[in-house]
Amino acid sequence: MPPARRTSKSTRGALGAKNDAVPAATGSTRANAERRFAVPIAYLAQLPRWLPFLVVVALVLVAAFVGGVVGGVLLVVVAGLLAVLAYMSWPALPPQGRLIRVAAVGMVVIAAVLMIRG
């Protein structure tokens, strides 16, 4: 019986990028972040694509209707989620994608600060 052949399959990571397209983490900070967020990102990847989006939209809407400190804190939570996802996908993003992510996080943080200040 001939030995079984191995086929080369392209595997995809939690963010949908090919594993060979993203360089391996070289810095200890990046490697620690990848280890820390591997399980939550894998969980997010299992969910329907519309569900995390719906949760973020709901948080933003509740923040807009509630306002004040509570609304600002909700926007800080949204900014934190966006920042983590941006950081984890950073190596696979083109410069335009990076700029859009930084702008999005920045706008949410500015909105949160304005909401908290009153």
KASULCOR-V345847 format. One record per helix or strand. SS is the DSSP state (H for helix, E for strand). FROM is the first residue (numbers start at 0). LEN is the number of residues. If there is no record, write none. Layout:
ss = (SS | SS)
from = (FROM | FROM)
len = (LEN | LEN)
This chain:
ss = (E | E | H | H | H | H)
from = (11 | 17 | 27 | 48 | 67 | 94)
len = (1 | 1 | 19 | 18 | 25 | 23)
